Amino acid sequence: MNRLRLAIVVLTVLTAVIHLGIGATTMGERLGQLLLLNGIGYLVLLAAFWLDIPKGQGRTVAWVLIAYAAVTIVAYFVSWGASGFTQPVGMLTKLIEVLLIVAVYLHLRRG
């Protein structure tokens, strides 16, 4: 496995685990449920990316992963507004997602 693919796996798992962890502790709230679904979505997309499902659609899955991370970032700031910048775990997760977008984009450029 090359380093870029490894970075994509690590970054995706990190953001998924953070979303799943926070979602599990706040499952009774709507936000907790959304965080759980978001974490599951990241893991499903990672599996599709890694296993090339559907077959031959790896580039499409990669673009969907980029879009998913971007929508997650936007949704965070829509939910939290400017106070989102004061949430350390939230900002760490957004940094991970930005790095994920960059890693997937670089992977797509390679070919």
WONORNOR-V788199 format. One record per pair of residues at least 12 apart in sequence whose C-alpha atoms are under 7 Angstrom apart, sorted by the first residue. I is the first residue (numbers start at 1). J is the second residue. Records with the same first field share a line. If there is no record, write none. Layout:
BEGIN
I: J  J
END
This chain:
BEGIN
4: 103  107
7: 103
8: 100  103  104
9: 46
11: 96  100
12: 42  46  100
13: 43
15: 93  96  97
16: 39  40  42  43
17: 39
19: 35  36  38  39
20: 35  36  39
22: 35
23: 35  36
24: 36
45: 65
48: 61
49: 61  62
59: 108
62: 104
66: 101  104
69: 97  101
73: 94
END
